[in-house]
Amino acid sequence: MQANSEPRIPLSRDRVLQAAVAIADADGLESMTMRRIGVALGAEAMSLYYHVANKAALLDGIVELVMTEINDAVDQIDLPAADWKQATRRRILLAREVMLRHPWAPQLFETRTSPAVVVYHDRLVGLMHTGGLSYDLAHHGLHALGSRALGFSQELFDPSAGAGAVPDRMLADLADQVPNLVGMLSEVAHDDPDSTLGWCDDQAEFEFSLDLILDGLDRLR
């Protein structure tokens, strides 16, 4: 008698990318290997290469997947186009919500792109322009926002590489020479790790910087 079994779902590029993202979400980007993805999908690692040519193609694909998630989220925003500043703010904070669900993603977005990233920025520029900013001012705005346009801040120090501890040692050694930095850091605290995507990139710091930029652009408008 033949045993009953669920029909096997065929492999596809989308299934491979979705499995890769799930692994990175659970255990970090370094855990996302072809072998691990194959195990998650019940397939041989070599069979994955029919759908993603190599590791670089896999990384490009998951950037595309995360960016599509961002575009789908921000397309649901229902604010008048004339209220460009609030619409832009909401758009960027929604992008950040997606990034916080995939905290490994910013390091990939610093080195890779996809057509979906270009579409996102095109719509952001369109929102600014409809709200009264010239294209020239919108261009300045994109430069000022930098990675914040996508919901994260590129910082000088990378705590994932242990760099966060280096400034502490340096400051202790140079306390007499840099008393203002020592004084500032003794008062600063980031105590909500779930809102953080990098050193000094918690939600409060991110929104503070975002609002400064948007308020400045609104005045120049």
Backbone as JSON Lines, residues from 0, in Angstrom:
{"i":0,"aa":"M","n":[0.87,-1.2,0.0],"ca":[0.0,0.0,0.0],"c":[0.89,1.23,0.0]}
{"i":1,"aa":"Q","n":[0.54,2.2,-0.83],"ca":[1.36,3.39,-0.95],"c":[1.03,4.35,0.18]}
{"i":2,"aa":"A","n":[2.08,4.88,0.83],"ca":[1.87,5.82,1.94],"c":[1.36,7.15,1.41]}
{"i":3,"aa":"N","n":[0.44,7.74,2.18],"ca":[-0.05,9.07,1.81],"c":[1.03,10.1,2.13]}
{"i":4,"aa":"S","n":[1.21,11.03,1.26],"ca":[2.18,12.11,1.49],"c":[1.71,13.37,0.8]}
{"i":5,"aa":"E","n":[2.1,14.5,1.37],"ca":[1.76,15.78,0.76],"c":[2.57,15.95,-0.53]}
{"i":6,"aa":"P","n":[1.94,16.49,-1.57],"ca":[2.7,16.72,-2.8],"c":[3.84,17.7,-2.55]}
{"i":7,"aa":"R","n":[4.97,17.4,-3.12],"ca":[6.15,18.24,-2.91],"c":[6.01,19.55,-3.69]}
{"i":8,"aa":"I","n":[6.24,20.66,-3.0],"ca":[6.17,21.96,-3.66],"c":[7.46,22.15,-4.46]}
{"i":9,"aa":"P","n":[7.36,22.43,-5.73],"ca":[8.58,22.57,-6.54],"c":[9.41,23.78,-6.1]}
{"i":10,"aa":"L","n":[10.7,23.66,-6.26],"ca":[11.59,24.78,-5.97],"c":[11.34,25.92,-6.95]}
{"i":11,"aa":"S","n":[11.55,27.13,-6.48],"ca":[11.46,28.31,-7.34],"c":[12.4,29.37,-6.77]}
{"i":12,"aa":"R","n":[12.69,30.35,-7.56],"ca":[13.56,31.44,-7.07],"c":[12.94,32.11,-5.86]}
{"i":13,"aa":"D","n":[11.63,32.35,-5.89],"ca":[10.98,33.03,-4.77],"c":[11.08,32.19,-3.49]}
{"i":14,"aa":"R","n":[10.89,30.86,-3.6],"ca":[10.98,30.01,-2.41],"c":[12.4,30.02,-1.84]}
{"i":15,"aa":"V","n":[13.39,30.0,-2.71],"ca":[14.77,30.05,-2.25],"c":[15.05,31.36,-1.51]}
{"i":16,"aa":"L","n":[14.6,32.47,-2.09],"ca":[14.83,33.78,-1.47],"c":[14.07,33.91,-0.15]}
{"i":17,"aa":"Q","n":[12.84,33.44,-0.11],"ca":[12.06,33.51,1.12],"c":[12.73,32.7,2.23]}
{"i":18,"aa":"A","n":[13.23,31.52,1.88],"ca":[13.92,30.69,2.88],"c":[15.19,31.37,3.37]}
{"i":19,"aa":"A","n":[15.92,32.01,2.46],"ca":[17.15,32.71,2.83],"c":[16.84,33.84,3.81]}
{"i":20,"aa":"V","n":[15.8,34.6,3.54],"ca":[15.42,35.71,4.43],"c":[15.01,35.18,5.8]}
{"i":21,"aa":"A","n":[14.26,34.09,5.83],"ca":[13.83,33.51,7.11],"c":[15.03,33.08,7.95]}
{"i":22,"aa":"I","n":[16.03,32.5,7.31],"ca":[17.24,32.07,8.03],"c":[18.0,33.28,8.56]}
{"i":23,"aa":"A","n":[18.16,34.31,7.71],"ca":[18.86,35.52,8.14],"c":[18.11,36.2,9.28]}
{"i":24,"aa":"D","n":[16.79,36.23,9.22],"ca":[15.99,36.82,10.31],"c":[16.21,36.08,11.62]}
{"i":25,"aa":"A","n":[16.29,34.76,11.54],"ca":[16.38,33.94,12.75],"c":[17.78,33.94,13.34]}
{"i":26,"aa":"D","n":[18.8,33.86,12.48],"ca":[20.16,33.6,13.0],"c":[21.23,34.51,12.43]}
{"i":27,"aa":"G","n":[20.86,35.5,11.63],"ca":[21.85,36.42,11.11],"c":[22.3,36.06,9.7]}
{"i":28,"aa":"L","n":[22.85,37.05,9.03],"ca":[23.23,36.88,7.63],"c":[24.31,35.83,7.45]}
{"i":29,"aa":"E","n":[25.23,35.73,8.41],"ca":[26.33,34.78,8.28],"c":[25.84,33.32,8.31]}
{"i":30,"aa":"S","n":[24.63,33.1,8.84],"ca":[24.07,31.74,8.9],"c":[23.38,31.32,7.6]}
{"i":31,"aa":"M","n":[23.23,32.26,6.69],"ca":[22.48,32.01,5.46],"c":[23.4,31.38,4.41]}
{"i":32,"aa":"T","n":[23.56,30.07,4.48],"ca":[24.38,29.34,3.51],"c":[23.48,28.54,2.58]}
{"i":33,"aa":"M","n":[24.01,28.18,1.43],"ca":[23.24,27.37,0.48],"c":[22.84,26.04,1.11]}
{"i":34,"aa":"R","n":[23.74,25.47,1.88],"ca":[23.43,24.19,2.52],"c":[22.25,24.34,3.48]}
{"i":35,"aa":"R","n":[22.28,25.41,4.27],"ca":[21.19,25.61,5.24],"c":[19.87,25.89,4.52]}
{"i":36,"aa":"I","n":[19.93,26.67,3.45],"ca":[18.71,26.93,2.69],"c":[18.16,25.63,2.11]}
{"i":37,"aa":"G","n":[19.06,24.79,1.6],"ca":[18.64,23.5,1.05],"c":[17.95,22.64,2.08]}
{"i":38,"aa":"V","n":[18.51,22.6,3.3],"ca":[17.9,21.83,4.38],"c":[16.5,22.37,4.69]}
{"i":39,"aa":"A","n":[16.37,23.69,4.74],"ca":[15.06,24.3,5.04],"c":[14.02,23.95,3.99]}
{"i":40,"aa":"L","n":[14.47,23.78,2.75],"ca":[13.54,23.5,1.65],"c":[13.45,22.01,1.32]}
{"i":41,"aa":"G","n":[14.23,21.19,2.05],"ca":[14.22,19.76,1.77],"c":[14.81,19.43,0.42]}
{"i":42,"aa":"A","n":[15.88,20.17,0.05],"ca":[16.48,19.99,-1.27],"c":[18.0,19.97,-1.13]}
{"i":43,"aa":"E","n":[18.67,19.42,-2.14],"ca":[20.13,19.46,-2.18],"c":[20.58,20.88,-2.46]}
{"i":44,"aa":"A","n":[21.67,21.27,-1.82],"ca":[22.16,22.63,-2.0],"c":[22.45,22.92,-3.48]}
{"i":45,"aa":"M","n":[22.98,21.94,-4.2],"ca":[23.33,22.17,-5.6],"c":[22.11,22.48,-6.45]}
{"i":46,"aa":"S","n":[20.94,21.97,-6.06],"ca":[19.74,22.21,-6.86],"c":[19.3,23.67,-6.78]}
{"i":47,"aa":"L","n":[19.76,24.38,-5.76],"ca":[19.38,25.79,-5.61],"c":[19.98,26.64,-6.72]}
{"i":48,"aa":"Y","n":[21.1,26.19,-7.26],"ca":[21.8,26.99,-8.28],"c":[21.04,27.04,-9.61]}
{"i":49,"aa":"Y","n":[19.99,26.23,-9.76],"ca":[19.13,26.37,-10.93],"c":[18.28,27.64,-10.82]}
{"i":50,"aa":"H","n":[18.16,28.17,-9.61],"ca":[17.27,29.31,-9.36],"c":[18.03,30.58,-8.98]}
{"i":51,"aa":"V","n":[19.18,30.44,-8.34],"ca":[20.08,31.58,-8.08],"c":[21.47,31.14,-8.5]}
{"i":52,"aa":"A","n":[22.08,31.89,-9.39],"ca":[23.32,31.43,-10.04],"c":[24.47,31.25,-9.06]}
{"i":53,"aa":"N","n":[24.54,32.11,-8.04],"ca":[25.64,32.07,-7.09],"c":[25.26,32.87,-5.85]}
{"i":54,"aa":"K","n":[26.2,32.98,-4.9],"ca":[25.9,33.68,-3.64],"c":[25.59,35.15,-3.89]}
{"i":55,"aa":"A","n":[26.31,35.77,-4.86],"ca":[26.05,37.18,-5.17],"c":[24.62,37.36,-5.68]}
{"i":56,"aa":"A","n":[24.17,36.45,-6.53],"ca":[22.79,36.53,-7.04],"c":[21.78,36.33,-5.92]}
{"i":57,"aa":"L","n":[22.13,35.48,-4.96],"ca":[21.25,35.27,-3.81],"c":[21.12,36.55,-3.0]}
{"i":58,"aa":"L","n":[22.24,37.22,-2.74],"ca":[22.22,38.46,-1.96],"c":[21.46,39.56,-2.71]}
{"i":59,"aa":"D","n":[21.68,39.65,-4.02],"ca":[20.92,40.63,-4.81],"c":[19.43,40.33,-4.73]}
{"i":60,"aa":"G","n":[19.09,39.06,-4.74],"ca":[17.69,38.66,-4.71],"c":[17.02,39.01,-3.4]}
{"i":61,"aa":"I","n":[17.71,38.82,-2.27],"ca":[17.05,39.12,-1.0],"c":[16.96,40.63,-0.77]}
{"i":62,"aa":"V","n":[17.89,41.41,-1.34],"ca":[17.73,42.87,-1.32],"c":[16.47,43.25,-2.08]}
{"i":63,"aa":"E","n":[16.28,42.64,-3.23],"ca":[15.07,42.89,-4.02],"c":[13.81,42.51,-3.23]}
{"i":64,"aa":"L","n":[13.87,41.38,-2.53],"ca":[12.71,40.91,-1.78],"c":[12.36,41.87,-0.64]}
{"i":65,"aa":"V","n":[13.37,42.3,0.11],"ca":[13.13,43.24,1.22],"c":[12.64,44.58,0.67]}
{"i":66,"aa":"M","n":[13.23,45.02,-0.44],"ca":[12.83,46.29,-1.01],"c":[11.4,46.25,-1.53]}
{"i":67,"aa":"T","n":[11.01,45.11,-2.08],"ca":[9.62,44.95,-2.53],"c":[8.66,45.01,-1.33]}
{"i":68,"aa":"E","n":[9.08,44.42,-0.21],"ca":[8.28,44.5,1.02],"c":[8.11,45.95,1.45]}
{"i":69,"aa":"I","n":[9.19,46.74,1.33],"ca":[9.11,48.16,1.69],"c":[8.17,48.89,0.75]}
{"i":70,"aa":"N","n":[8.33,48.68,-0.56],"ca":[7.47,49.38,-1.52],"c":[6.0,49.03,-1.34]}
{"i":71,"aa":"D","n":[5.71,47.76,-1.06],"ca":[4.32,47.35,-0.82],"c":[3.76,48.05,0.41]}
{"i":72,"aa":"A","n":[4.58,48.23,1.45],"ca":[4.13,48.88,2.68],"c":[3.86,50.36,2.44]}
{"i":73,"aa":"V","n":[4.82,51.06,1.81],"ca":[4.66,52.51,1.67],"c":[3.59,52.88,0.66]}
{"i":74,"aa":"D","n":[3.28,51.96,-0.26],"ca":[2.22,52.24,-1.23],"c":[0.84,52.3,-0.57]}
{"i":75,"aa":"Q","n":[0.74,51.83,0.67],"ca":[-0.54,51.86,1.38],"c":[-0.78,53.19,2.11]}
{"i":76,"aa":"I","n":[0.22,54.07,2.11],"ca":[0.08,55.35,2.82],"c":[-1.03,56.17,2.18]}
{"i":77,"aa":"D","n":[-1.93,56.68,3.01],"ca":[-3.05,57.48,2.51],"c":[-3.0,58.85,3.17]}
{"i":78,"aa":"L","n":[-2.13,59.7,2.64],"ca":[-2.02,61.08,3.12],"c":[-2.06,62.0,1.91]}
{"i":79,"aa":"P","n":[-2.62,63.2,2.05],"ca":[-2.65,64.13,0.91],"c":[-1.25,64.42,0.42]}
{"i":80,"aa":"A","n":[-1.07,64.45,-0.9],"ca":[0.26,64.71,-1.47],"c":[0.78,66.09,-1.04]}
{"i":81,"aa":"A","n":[-0.13,67.03,-0.82],"ca":[0.28,68.37,-0.41],"c":[0.95,68.35,0.96]}
{"i":82,"aa":"D","n":[0.6,67.39,1.8],"ca":[1.23,67.26,3.11],"c":[2.5,66.43,2.95]}
{"i":83,"aa":"W","n":[3.4,66.95,2.14],"ca":[4.57,66.17,1.7],"c":[5.44,65.76,2.88]}
{"i":84,"aa":"K","n":[5.57,66.66,3.88],"ca":[6.5,66.36,4.97],"c":[6.01,65.19,5.81]}
{"i":85,"aa":"Q","n":[4.73,65.18,6.17],"ca":[4.21,64.06,6.96],"c":[4.18,62.77,6.14]}
{"i":86,"aa":"A","n":[3.85,62.9,4.85],"ca":[3.83,61.72,3.99],"c":[5.24,61.14,3.83]}
{"i":87,"aa":"T","n":[6.22,62.02,3.67],"ca":[7.61,61.57,3.54],"c":[8.09,60.93,4.84]}
{"i":88,"aa":"R","n":[7.75,61.58,5.95],"ca":[8.14,61.05,7.26],"c":[7.53,59.65,7.47]}
{"i":89,"aa":"R","n":[6.25,59.53,7.17],"ca":[5.58,58.24,7.35],"c":[6.19,57.18,6.43]}
{"i":90,"aa":"R","n":[6.5,57.59,5.22],"ca":[7.08,56.66,4.24],"c":[8.41,56.11,4.76]}
{"i":91,"aa":"I","n":[9.26,57.0,5.26],"ca":[10.58,56.58,5.72],"c":[10.47,55.74,6.99]}
{"i":92,"aa":"L","n":[9.56,56.1,7.9],"ca":[9.42,55.31,9.12],"c":[8.82,53.93,8.84]}
{"i":93,"aa":"L","n":[7.98,53.83,7.82],"ca":[7.48,52.51,7.41],"c":[8.62,51.66,6.84]}
{"i":94,"aa":"A","n":[9.48,52.29,6.05],"ca":[10.65,51.57,5.54],"c":[11.5,51.08,6.7]}
{"i":95,"aa":"R","n":[11.62,51.9,7.73],"ca":[12.4,51.5,8.9],"c":[11.77,50.31,9.62]}
{"i":96,"aa":"E","n":[10.43,50.29,9.69],"ca":[9.76,49.15,10.32],"c":[10.13,47.84,9.62]}
{"i":97,"aa":"V","n":[10.22,47.9,8.3],"ca":[10.62,46.7,7.55],"c":[12.07,46.35,7.88]}
{"i":98,"aa":"M","n":[12.93,47.36,7.9],"ca":[14.34,47.12,8.22],"c":[14.5,46.51,9.62]}
{"i":99,"aa":"L","n":[13.71,46.95,10.55],"ca":[13.79,46.4,11.91],"c":[13.35,44.94,11.95]}
{"i":100,"aa":"R","n":[12.48,44.54,11.01],"ca":[12.12,43.12,10.92],"c":[13.25,42.3,10.32]}
{"i":101,"aa":"H","n":[14.13,42.98,9.59],"ca":[15.28,42.31,8.95],"c":[16.55,43.08,9.31]}
{"i":102,"aa":"P","n":[16.99,43.02,10.57],"ca":[18.08,43.9,11.02],"c":[19.42,43.66,10.34]}
{"i":103,"aa":"W","n":[19.54,42.58,9.61],"ca":[20.75,42.3,8.82],"c":[20.76,43.04,7.49]}
{"i":104,"aa":"A","n":[19.6,43.55,7.07],"ca":[19.47,44.12,5.73],"c":[20.3,45.37,5.48]}
{"i":105,"aa":"P","n":[20.4,46.3,6.44],"ca":[21.17,47.52,6.14],"c":[22.58,47.26,5.62]}
{"i":106,"aa":"Q","n":[23.28,46.26,6.14],"ca":[24.64,46.02,5.67],"c":[24.66,45.58,4.21]}
{"i":107,"aa":"L","n":[23.59,44.95,3.75],"ca":[23.51,44.6,2.33],"c":[23.15,45.81,1.48]}
{"i":108,"aa":"F","n":[22.25,46.65,1.98],"ca":[21.83,47.83,1.22],"c":[22.97,48.83,1.06]}
{"i":109,"aa":"E","n":[23.99,48.75,1.9],"ca":[25.13,49.64,1.77],"c":[26.0,49.26,0.57]}
{"i":110,"aa":"T","n":[25.88,48.03,0.07],"ca":[26.76,47.57,-0.99],"c":[26.02,47.06,-2.22]}
{"i":111,"aa":"R","n":[24.69,46.89,-2.15],"ca":[23.94,46.33,-3.27],"c":[22.7,47.18,-3.51]}
{"i":112,"aa":"T","n":[22.14,47.04,-4.69],"ca":[20.92,47.75,-5.01],"c":[20.04,46.86,-5.86]}
{"i":113,"aa":"S","n":[18.89,47.35,-6.24],"ca":[17.97,46.62,-7.11],"c":[17.06,47.63,-7.79]}
{"i":114,"aa":"P","n":[16.39,47.24,-8.88],"ca":[15.45,48.17,-9.51],"c":[14.4,48.69,-8.52]}
{"i":115,"aa":"A","n":[14.02,47.88,-7.53],"ca":[13.01,48.3,-6.56],"c":[13.52,49.46,-5.7]}
{"i":116,"aa":"V","n":[14.83,49.55,-5.47],"ca":[15.4,50.68,-4.73],"c":[15.24,51.96,-5.55]}
{"i":117,"aa":"V","n":[15.49,51.85,-6.85],"ca":[15.36,53.01,-7.74],"c":[13.91,53.48,-7.77]}
{"i":118,"aa":"V","n":[12.97,52.53,-7.85],"ca":[11.54,52.89,-7.84],"c":[11.17,53.61,-6.55]}
{"i":119,"aa":"Y","n":[11.68,53.11,-5.42],"ca":[11.39,53.73,-4.13],"c":[11.85,55.19,-4.12]}
{"i":120,"aa":"H","n":[13.08,55.43,-4.57],"ca":[13.6,56.8,-4.57],"c":[12.87,57.69,-5.58]}
{"i":121,"aa":"D","n":[12.47,57.12,-6.71],"ca":[11.71,57.89,-7.68],"c":[10.41,58.4,-7.07]}
{"i":122,"aa":"R","n":[9.73,57.51,-6.33],"ca":[8.46,57.91,-5.72],"c":[8.68,58.91,-4.59]}
{"i":123,"aa":"L","n":[9.8,58.78,-3.89],"ca":[10.12,59.73,-2.84],"c":[10.37,61.11,-3.42]}
{"i":124,"aa":"V","n":[11.12,61.18,-4.51],"ca":[11.36,62.46,-5.18],"c":[10.04,63.03,-5.71]}
{"i":125,"aa":"G","n":[9.2,62.17,-6.27],"ca":[7.9,62.63,-6.76],"c":[7.04,63.22,-5.65]}
{"i":126,"aa":"L","n":[7.1,62.61,-4.46],"ca":[6.35,63.12,-3.32],"c":[6.85,64.5,-2.92]}
{"i":127,"aa":"M","n":[8.17,64.67,-2.87],"ca":[8.75,65.97,-2.52],"c":[8.37,67.03,-3.56]}
{"i":128,"aa":"H","n":[8.47,66.64,-4.85],"ca":[8.21,67.6,-5.92],"c":[6.75,68.02,-5.93]}
{"i":129,"aa":"T","n":[5.84,67.07,-5.73],"ca":[4.41,67.39,-5.68],"c":[4.12,68.31,-4.5]}
{"i":130,"aa":"G","n":[4.89,68.17,-3.42],"ca":[4.7,69.0,-2.24],"c":[5.31,70.39,-2.35]}
{"i":131,"aa":"G","n":[5.94,70.71,-3.48],"ca":[6.44,72.06,-3.69],"c":[7.95,72.21,-3.71]}
{"i":132,"aa":"L","n":[8.7,71.12,-3.55],"ca":[10.15,71.21,-3.63],"c":[10.58,71.14,-5.1]}
{"i":133,"aa":"S","n":[11.52,71.99,-5.48],"ca":[12.08,71.88,-6.82],"c":[12.87,70.58,-6.91]}
{"i":134,"aa":"Y","n":[13.13,70.14,-8.13],"ca":[13.95,68.94,-8.28],"c":[15.34,69.15,-7.7]}
{"i":135,"aa":"D","n":[15.85,70.38,-7.81],"ca":[17.17,70.66,-7.25],"c":[17.15,70.5,-5.74]}
{"i":136,"aa":"L","n":[16.11,71.02,-5.08],"ca":[16.02,70.89,-3.62],"c":[15.77,69.43,-3.22]}
{"i":137,"aa":"A","n":[14.97,68.72,-4.01],"ca":[14.75,67.3,-3.73],"c":[16.07,66.53,-3.84]}
{"i":138,"aa":"H","n":[16.9,66.91,-4.8],"ca":[18.21,66.28,-4.95],"c":[19.06,66.53,-3.71]}
{"i":139,"aa":"H","n":[19.07,67.77,-3.23],"ca":[19.79,68.07,-1.98],"c":[19.21,67.26,-0.82]}
{"i":140,"aa":"G","n":[17.89,67.12,-0.83],"ca":[17.23,66.38,0.24],"c":[17.66,64.92,0.27]}
{"i":141,"aa":"L","n":[17.77,64.3,-0.9],"ca":[18.22,62.9,-0.95],"c":[19.63,62.76,-0.4]}
{"i":142,"aa":"H","n":[20.49,63.73,-0.74],"ca":[21.85,63.68,-0.21],"c":[21.86,63.83,1.31]}
{"i":143,"aa":"A","n":[21.03,64.75,1.8],"ca":[20.99,64.98,3.26],"c":[20.44,63.75,3.99]}
{"i":144,"aa":"L","n":[19.44,63.13,3.4],"ca":[18.85,61.94,4.02],"c":[19.79,60.75,3.96]}
{"i":145,"aa":"G","n":[20.47,60.58,2.83],"ca":[21.37,59.44,2.68],"c":[20.62,58.13,2.9]}
{"i":146,"aa":"S","n":[21.21,57.26,3.71],"ca":[20.57,55.96,3.97],"c":[19.29,56.11,4.77]}
{"i":147,"aa":"R","n":[19.1,57.26,5.43],"ca":[17.85,57.46,6.2],"c":[16.62,57.39,5.31]}
{"i":148,"aa":"A","n":[16.78,57.69,4.03],"ca":[15.64,57.59,3.12],"c":[15.07,56.18,3.1]}
{"i":149,"aa":"L","n":[15.94,55.19,3.36],"ca":[15.52,53.79,3.38],"c":[15.28,53.27,4.79]}
{"i":150,"aa":"G","n":[15.39,54.15,5.8],"ca":[15.01,53.73,7.14],"c":[16.14,53.34,8.07]}
{"i":151,"aa":"F","n":[17.38,53.61,7.72],"ca":[18.49,53.31,8.63],"c":[19.58,54.35,8.47]}
{"i":152,"aa":"S","n":[20.43,54.46,9.47],"ca":[21.53,55.42,9.45],"c":[22.86,54.7,9.34]}
{"i":153,"aa":"Q","n":[23.67,55.11,8.39],"ca":[25.03,54.59,8.31],"c":[25.86,55.31,9.37]}
{"i":154,"aa":"E","n":[26.48,54.54,10.25],"ca":[27.24,55.11,11.34],"c":[28.73,54.82,11.17]}
{"i":155,"aa":"L","n":[29.55,55.61,11.86],"ca":[31.0,55.47,11.75],"c":[31.48,54.16,12.33]}
{"i":156,"aa":"F","n":[30.87,53.72,13.43],"ca":[31.32,52.51,14.12],"c":[30.31,51.4,13.91]}
{"i":157,"aa":"D","n":[30.8,50.19,13.75],"ca":[29.96,49.03,13.52],"c":[30.06,48.09,14.73]}
{"i":158,"aa":"P","n":[29.05,48.07,15.58],"ca":[29.13,47.24,16.77],"c":[29.2,45.75,16.47]}
{"i":159,"aa":"S","n":[28.7,45.34,15.3],"ca":[28.75,43.92,14.97],"c":[30.18,43.45,14.74]}
{"i":160,"aa":"A","n":[31.08,44.4,14.45],"ca":[32.49,44.06,14.26],"c":[33.3,44.33,15.51]}
{"i":161,"aa":"G","n":[32.61,44.64,16.61],"ca":[33.3,44.92,17.85],"c":[33.85,46.32,17.93]}
{"i":162,"aa":"A","n":[33.5,47.16,16.95],"ca":[34.08,48.49,16.92],"c":[33.54,49.4,18.01]}
{"i":163,"aa":"G","n":[32.33,49.06,18.54],"ca":[31.76,49.91,19.56],"c":[32.61,49.99,20.8]}
{"i":164,"aa":"A","n":[33.4,48.93,21.07],"ca":[34.25,48.93,22.25],"c":[35.53,49.74,22.04]}
{"i":165,"aa":"V","n":[35.94,49.89,20.78],"ca":[37.19,50.6,20.51],"c":[37.12,52.07,20.93]}
{"i":166,"aa":"P","n":[36.05,52.81,20.56],"ca":[35.98,54.2,21.0],"c":[35.99,54.31,22.52]}
{"i":167,"aa":"D","n":[35.34,53.38,23.24],"ca":[35.33,53.45,24.7],"c":[36.75,53.4,25.25]}
{"i":168,"aa":"R","n":[37.57,52.49,24.75],"ca":[38.96,52.39,25.23],"c":[39.75,53.63,24.85]}
{"i":169,"aa":"M","n":[39.54,54.09,23.62],"ca":[40.25,55.27,23.17],"c":[39.89,56.49,24.01]}
{"i":170,"aa":"L","n":[38.59,56.63,24.29],"ca":[38.15,57.77,25.09],"c":[38.7,57.72,26.5]}
{"i":171,"aa":"A","n":[38.75,56.51,27.07],"ca":[39.31,56.38,28.41],"c":[40.77,56.8,28.43]}
{"i":172,"aa":"D","n":[41.49,56.43,27.37],"ca":[42.91,56.78,27.29],"c":[43.11,58.27,27.02]}
{"i":173,"aa":"L","n":[42.13,58.88,26.32],"ca":[42.28,60.28,25.92],"c":[41.35,61.21,26.69]}
{"i":174,"aa":"A","n":[40.91,60.79,27.87],"ca":[39.91,61.55,28.62],"c":[40.32,63.0,28.86]}
{"i":175,"aa":"D","n":[41.59,63.23,29.11],"ca":[42.06,64.6,29.35],"c":[42.01,65.44,28.08]}
{"i":176,"aa":"Q","n":[42.14,64.78,26.93],"ca":[42.18,65.52,25.66],"c":[40.8,65.7,25.04]}
{"i":177,"aa":"V","n":[39.87,64.81,25.37],"ca":[38.52,64.9,24.78],"c":[37.46,64.9,25.88]}
{"i":178,"aa":"P","n":[37.51,65.87,26.8],"ca":[36.58,65.86,27.93],"c":[35.13,66.03,27.52]}
{"i":179,"aa":"N","n":[34.88,66.71,26.38],"ca":[33.49,66.94,25.98],"c":[32.84,65.66,25.46]}
{"i":180,"aa":"L","n":[33.6,64.86,24.71],"ca":[33.06,63.58,24.25],"c":[32.83,62.64,25.43]}
{"i":181,"aa":"V","n":[33.78,62.62,26.36],"ca":[33.61,61.77,27.54],"c":[32.37,62.2,28.32]}
{"i":182,"aa":"G","n":[32.2,63.51,28.51],"ca":[31.03,64.02,29.23],"c":[29.74,63.69,28.54]}
{"i":183,"aa":"M","n":[29.72,63.85,27.19],"ca":[28.5,63.55,26.43],"c":[28.14,62.08,26.54]}
{"i":184,"aa":"L","n":[29.13,61.2,26.31],"ca":[28.84,59.78,26.31],"c":[28.48,59.24,27.69]}
{"i":185,"aa":"S","n":[28.9,59.93,28.72],"ca":[28.53,59.5,30.07],"c":[27.06,59.77,30.35]}
{"i":186,"aa":"E","n":[26.44,60.67,29.57],"ca":[25.02,61.0,29.76],"c":[24.11,60.31,28.76]}
{"i":187,"aa":"V","n":[24.66,59.9,27.63],"ca":[23.85,59.32,26.56],"c":[23.58,57.85,26.84]}
{"i":188,"aa":"A","n":[22.33,57.45,26.65],"ca":[21.98,56.03,26.82],"c":[20.97,55.65,25.74]}
{"i":189,"aa":"H","n":[21.18,54.49,25.13],"ca":[20.22,53.93,24.19],"c":[19.74,52.62,24.8]}
{"i":190,"aa":"D","n":[18.56,52.67,25.42],"ca":[18.13,51.53,26.2],"c":[16.93,50.8,25.62]}
{"i":191,"aa":"D","n":[16.78,50.87,24.29],"ca":[15.72,50.09,23.63],"c":[16.35,49.33,22.47]}
{"i":192,"aa":"P","n":[17.0,48.2,22.75],"ca":[17.74,47.49,21.69],"c":[16.86,47.03,20.54]}
{"i":193,"aa":"D","n":[15.55,46.86,20.75],"ca":[14.68,46.42,19.68],"c":[14.44,47.5,18.63]}
{"i":194,"aa":"S","n":[14.82,48.76,18.92],"ca":[14.6,49.84,17.97],"c":[15.89,50.25,17.28]}
{"i":195,"aa":"T","n":[16.92,49.43,17.38],"ca":[18.26,49.8,16.93],"c":[18.7,49.0,15.71]}
{"i":196,"aa":"L","n":[19.29,49.71,14.74],"ca":[19.86,49.06,13.56],"c":[21.36,49.31,13.46]}
{"i":197,"aa":"G","n":[21.92,49.98,14.42],"ca":[23.35,50.26,14.4],"c":[23.71,51.15,15.56]}
{"i":198,"aa":"W","n":[24.99,51.43,15.68],"ca":[25.48,52.27,16.78],"c":[24.85,53.65,16.67]}
{"i":199,"aa":"C","n":[24.22,54.11,17.74],"ca":[23.51,55.41,17.75],"c":[22.43,55.48,16.67]}
{"i":200,"aa":"D","n":[21.8,54.37,16.38],"ca":[20.73,54.37,15.39],"c":[19.46,53.78,16.01]}
{"i":201,"aa":"D","n":[19.15,54.19,17.25],"ca":[17.88,53.75,17.81],"c":[16.77,54.66,17.28]}
{"i":202,"aa":"Q","n":[15.54,54.35,17.61],"ca":[14.4,55.05,17.03],"c":[14.42,56.54,17.34]}
{"i":203,"aa":"A","n":[14.73,56.91,18.59],"ca":[14.72,58.32,18.97],"c":[15.76,59.1,18.18]}
{"i":204,"aa":"E","n":[16.98,58.54,18.06],"ca":[18.03,59.23,17.31],"c":[17.65,59.33,15.83]}
{"i":205,"aa":"F","n":[17.07,58.26,15.3],"ca":[16.7,58.26,13.88],"c":[15.64,59.33,13.61]}
{"i":206,"aa":"E","n":[14.59,59.38,14.43],"ca":[13.52,60.35,14.2],"c":[14.01,61.78,14.43]}
{"i":207,"aa":"F","n":[14.9,61.98,15.39],"ca":[15.47,63.31,15.65],"c":[16.17,63.82,14.39]}
{"i":208,"aa":"S","n":[17.03,63.0,13.8],"ca":[17.76,63.41,12.59],"c":[16.81,63.59,11.41]}
{"i":209,"aa":"L","n":[15.86,62.68,11.26],"ca":[14.9,62.78,10.16],"c":[14.11,64.07,10.23]}
{"i":210,"aa":"D","n":[13.63,64.42,11.43],"ca":[12.83,65.63,11.57],"c":[13.65,66.89,11.32]}
{"i":211,"aa":"L","n":[14.91,66.91,11.73],"ca":[15.77,68.05,11.43],"c":[15.88,68.27,9.93]}
{"i":212,"aa":"I","n":[16.09,67.19,9.19],"ca":[16.25,67.3,7.74],"c":[14.95,67.74,7.07]}
{"i":213,"aa":"L","n":[13.84,67.11,7.44],"ca":[12.56,67.45,6.81],"c":[12.13,68.87,7.16]}
{"i":214,"aa":"D","n":[12.35,69.31,8.39],"ca":[12.01,70.69,8.77],"c":[12.85,71.68,7.97]}
{"i":215,"aa":"G","n":[14.14,71.35,7.81],"ca":[15.01,72.24,7.03],"c":[14.58,72.33,5.57]}
{"i":216,"aa":"L","n":[14.24,71.19,4.96],"ca":[13.78,71.19,3.59],"c":[12.47,71.97,3.44]}
{"i":217,"aa":"D","n":[11.59,71.86,4.44],"ca":[10.31,72.57,4.38],"c":[10.53,74.08,4.42]}
{"i":218,"aa":"R","n":[11.48,74.53,5.24],"ca":[11.78,75.97,5.29],"c":[12.36,76.44,3.95]}
{"i":219,"aa":"L","n":[13.22,75.66,3.36],"ca":[13.82,76.05,2.07],"c":[12.77,76.01,0.96]}
{"i":220,"aa":"R","n":[11.79,75.14,1.08],"ca":[10.72,75.06,0.08],"c":[10.0,76.39,-0.01]}
